[in-house]
Amino acid sequence: MTEVSDTELKKVIGDFLDMGLVENIVAMFQREPRYFPWIAEILNDSRFQVRLGVSVLMENLSLAQPDQTDLATPSLLALLRAEPSLPTYVRGEAVSVLAIIGSPAAMVGVRAMALDPDPLVAEIALDILGEGL
């Protein structure tokens, strides 16, 4: 049997999400919690379907394994602090995924982004917090 590197597996996960095969990825994450820290890296993709798939994945996992989803929080918080800043669409999606996780640590990240210098990212955070216009 051939070993698959983590890099290759992350690409496959992104490709599956791009094809709409979220259920397959949900099953993978349920069996391997070590994949949760990869969420930010997978989310940092130019393909809209991949980013949407990450949100759907995390929504499913937050229902099936709510005690595991917070494992993705540190990587998402690091993504939001990346220098130089990542594209607005990636950062906004990261804020949304943190809200899906909903843990105290994740929500600290959402609240922090309400003060983000990018008005679109701040608006997403404020909407999540119920403080939007």
C-alpha positions in Angstrom: 0.0 0.0 0.0 1.3 3.5 -0.9 1.6 6.1 1.8 -0.1 9.4 1.0 1.6 12.6 2.3 -0.4 15.1 4.4 0.1 17.6 1.6 -1.4 15.3 -1.0 -4.3 14.4 1.4 -5.1 18.1 2.0 -5.2 18.6 -1.8 -7.5 15.6 -2.2 -9.8 17.0 0.6 -10.0 20.3 -1.2 -10.7 18.6 -4.5 -13.5 16.5 -2.9 -15.0 19.6 -1.4 -14.8 21.3 -4.8 -16.8 18.4 -6.3 -19.4 18.6 -3.5 -18.4 15.4 -1.9 -18.7 16.7 1.7 -20.1 13.5 3.1 -16.9 11.7 2.3 -14.8 14.3 4.0 -17.1 14.3 7.1 -16.5 10.6 7.4 -12.7 11.1 7.2 -12.7 13.8 9.9 -14.9 11.6 12.1 -12.3 8.8 11.9 -9.2 11.1 12.1 -9.5 14.1 14.5 -5.9 15.0 13.6 -7.3 16.5 10.4 -9.1 19.3 12.3 -6.0 21.6 12.5 -5.9 21.4 8.6 -9.1 23.4 8.3 -7.5 26.8 7.9 -5.1 25.5 5.3 -7.9 23.9 3.3 -10.0 27.0 3.7 -7.2 29.1 2.2 -8.2 28.2 -1.3 -9.2 30.4 -4.2 -12.1 28.0 -5.2 -15.4 29.1 -3.7 -16.7 25.6 -3.7 -13.9 24.5 -1.4 -14.5 27.4 1.0 -18.2 26.7 1.0 -17.5 23.0 1.5 -15.4 23.7 4.6 -18.4 25.6 6.1 -20.7 22.7 5.3 -18.1 20.2 6.7 -17.8 22.1 9.9 -21.6 22.5 10.3 -22.0 18.7 9.9 -19.1 18.0 12.3 -20.4 20.5 14.9 -23.6 18.4 15.1 -21.9 15.0 14.9 -18.8 15.7 17.0 -19.1 19.0 18.8 -16.3 18.1 21.1 -13.8 17.8 18.2 -14.5 20.9 16.1 -12.6 23.2 18.5 -9.4 21.5 17.4 -9.6 23.7 14.2 -9.8 26.9 16.2 -6.0 27.5 16.7 -5.3 27.1 13.0 -8.2 29.5 12.1 -7.0 32.1 14.6 -3.4 31.8 13.1 -4.9 32.3 9.6 -6.5 35.5 10.7 -3.2 36.8 12.1 -1.2 35.9 9.1 1.2 38.5 7.7 0.8 39.6 5.1 -3.0 39.4 5.5 -4.7 36.8 3.4 -7.5 37.8 1.0 -10.7 39.3 2.5 -12.8 36.4 1.3 -10.6 33.8 3.1 -10.5 35.9 6.3 -14.3 36.4 6.2 -14.9 32.6 5.7 -12.5 31.9 8.6 -14.6 34.2 10.9 -17.8 32.3 9.8 -16.2 29.0 10.5 -15.1 30.1 13.9 -18.8 31.1 14.6 -19.9 27.6 13.5 -17.4 26.1 16.0 -18.9 28.5 18.6 -16.6 27.6 21.4 -15.4 30.3 23.8 -12.0 30.4 22.2 -13.5 30.6 18.7 -15.9 33.4 19.7 -13.0 35.4 21.2 -11.6 35.3 17.6 -14.9 36.4 16.1 -15.1 39.3 18.6 -11.6 40.4 17.8 -12.4 40.5 14.1 -15.2 43.0 14.7 -12.3 45.5 15.0 -10.6 44.4 11.9 -9.3 47.2 9.6 -10.9 45.5 6.7 -14.6 46.7 6.8 -15.9 43.6 5.1 -14.3 41.3 7.6 -15.4 43.5 10.5 -19.0 43.5 9.1 -19.1 39.7 9.0 -18.0 39.5 12.6 -20.5 42.2 13.7 -23.3 40.4 11.9 -22.4 37.1 13.7 -22.3 39.0 17.0 -25.7 40.5 16.3 -24.2 44.0 16.2 -24.5 44.6 12.5 -26.3 47.5 11.0 
